[in-house]
Amino acid sequence: MNRKKKINSILKKRLKKINAKNAPASKEKYISKAERAKLEAEEQTATDIEATAN
C-alpha cells in the first residue's frame, strides 16, 4: 500500500469514527437495574402522595 493511500485510509477511519459519535443514538441510554428500582420507588411514592391528597 502506498503512502498516500495509507494516510487517506487512516483519515477516513478517523472521520468515520467522529461521524459515528456525532450521529444520534438509535437506542436509549442504559439504565442499571438499581437505578430503575430507585426511579420506580420514587414514582410509587409520588402516586401514593397524590392519592392521599385527593
ChimeraX commands (.cxc) that place a marker at each C-alpha (Angstrom):
marker #1 position 0.00,0.00,0.00 radius 0.5
marker #1 position 1.49,3.31,-0.97 radius 0.5
marker #1 position 1.95,6.16,1.47 radius 0.5
marker #1 position -0.84,8.40,0.15 radius 0.5
marker #1 position -3.39,5.63,0.19 radius 0.5
marker #1 position -2.47,4.62,3.73 radius 0.5
marker #1 position -2.73,8.21,5.03 radius 0.5
marker #1 position -6.07,8.68,3.28 radius 0.5
marker #1 position -7.44,5.46,4.73 radius 0.5
marker #1 position -6.36,6.48,8.24 radius 0.5
marker #1 position -8.01,9.89,7.86 radius 0.5
marker #1 position -11.19,8.29,6.51 radius 0.5
marker #1 position -11.31,5.96,9.52 radius 0.5
marker #1 position -10.98,8.93,11.88 radius 0.5
marker #1 position -13.76,10.82,10.10 radius 0.5
marker #1 position -15.98,7.76,10.22 radius 0.5
marker #1 position -15.46,7.44,14.00 radius 0.5
marker #1 position -16.16,11.14,14.58 radius 0.5
marker #1 position -19.32,10.99,12.48 radius 0.5
marker #1 position -20.49,7.89,14.33 radius 0.5
marker #1 position -20.04,9.65,17.68 radius 0.5
marker #1 position -21.94,12.73,16.49 radius 0.5
marker #1 position -24.80,10.75,14.95 radius 0.5
marker #1 position -27.93,10.47,17.08 radius 0.5
marker #1 position -28.09,7.28,19.09 radius 0.5
marker #1 position -30.64,4.77,17.84 radius 0.5
marker #1 position -31.14,3.20,21.24 radius 0.5
marker #1 position -31.79,4.67,24.66 radius 0.5
marker #1 position -29.04,5.08,27.21 radius 0.5
marker #1 position -28.62,2.07,29.52 radius 0.5
marker #1 position -30.18,2.39,32.97 radius 0.5
marker #1 position -28.94,-0.06,35.60 radius 0.5
marker #1 position -31.28,-2.35,37.49 radius 0.5
marker #1 position -30.68,-0.49,40.77 radius 0.5
marker #1 position -31.38,2.86,39.10 radius 0.5
marker #1 position -34.63,1.53,37.61 radius 0.5
marker #1 position -35.73,0.26,41.03 radius 0.5
marker #1 position -34.93,3.64,42.58 radius 0.5
marker #1 position -36.90,5.51,39.90 radius 0.5
marker #1 position -39.83,3.13,40.28 radius 0.5
marker #1 position -39.84,3.63,44.06 radius 0.5
marker #1 position -39.83,7.42,43.64 radius 0.5
marker #1 position -42.68,7.19,41.16 radius 0.5
marker #1 position -44.63,4.94,43.51 radius 0.5
marker #1 position -44.26,7.38,46.43 radius 0.5
marker #1 position -45.32,10.25,44.20 radius 0.5
marker #1 position -48.52,8.45,43.19 radius 0.5
marker #1 position -49.20,7.50,46.83 radius 0.5
marker #1 position -48.90,11.13,47.90 radius 0.5
marker #1 position -51.30,12.23,45.12 radius 0.5
marker #1 position -53.79,9.53,46.09 radius 0.5
marker #1 position -53.80,10.58,49.75 radius 0.5
marker #1 position -54.10,14.27,48.83 radius 0.5
marker #1 position -57.31,13.69,46.85 radius 0.5
marker link #1:1,2 radius 0.2
marker link #1:2,3 radius 0.2
marker link #1:3,4 radius 0.2
marker link #1:4,5 radius 0.2
marker link #1:5,6 radius 0.2
marker link #1:6,7 radius 0.2
marker link #1:7,8 radius 0.2
marker link #1:8,9 radius 0.2
marker link #1:9,10 radius 0.2
marker link #1:10,11 radius 0.2
marker link #1:11,12 radius 0.2
marker link #1:12,13 radius 0.2
marker link #1:13,14 radius 0.2
marker link #1:14,15 radius 0.2
marker link #1:15,16 radius 0.2
marker link #1:16,17 radius 0.2
marker link #1:17,18 radius 0.2
marker link #1:18,19 radius 0.2
marker link #1:19,20 radius 0.2
marker link #1:20,21 radius 0.2
marker link #1:21,22 radius 0.2
marker link #1:22,23 radius 0.2
marker link #1:23,24 radius 0.2
marker link #1:24,25 radius 0.2
marker link #1:25,26 radius 0.2
marker link #1:26,27 radius 0.2
marker link #1:27,28 radius 0.2
marker link #1:28,29 radius 0.2
marker link #1:29,30 radius 0.2
marker link #1:30,31 radius 0.2
marker link #1:31,32 radius 0.2
marker link #1:32,33 radius 0.2
marker link #1:33,34 radius 0.2
marker link #1:34,35 radius 0.2
marker link #1:35,36 radius 0.2
marker link #1:36,37 radius 0.2
marker link #1:37,38 radius 0.2
marker link #1:38,39 radius 0.2
marker link #1:39,40 radius 0.2
marker link #1:40,41 radius 0.2
marker link #1:41,42 radius 0.2
marker link #1:42,43 radius 0.2
marker link #1:43,44 radius 0.2
marker link #1:44,45 radius 0.2
marker link #1:45,46 radius 0.2
marker link #1:46,47 radius 0.2
marker link #1:47,48 radius 0.2
marker link #1:48,49 radius 0.2
marker link #1:49,50 radius 0.2
marker link #1:50,51 radius 0.2
marker link #1:51,52 radius 0.2
marker link #1:52,53 radius 0.2
marker link #1:53,54 radius 0.2
view
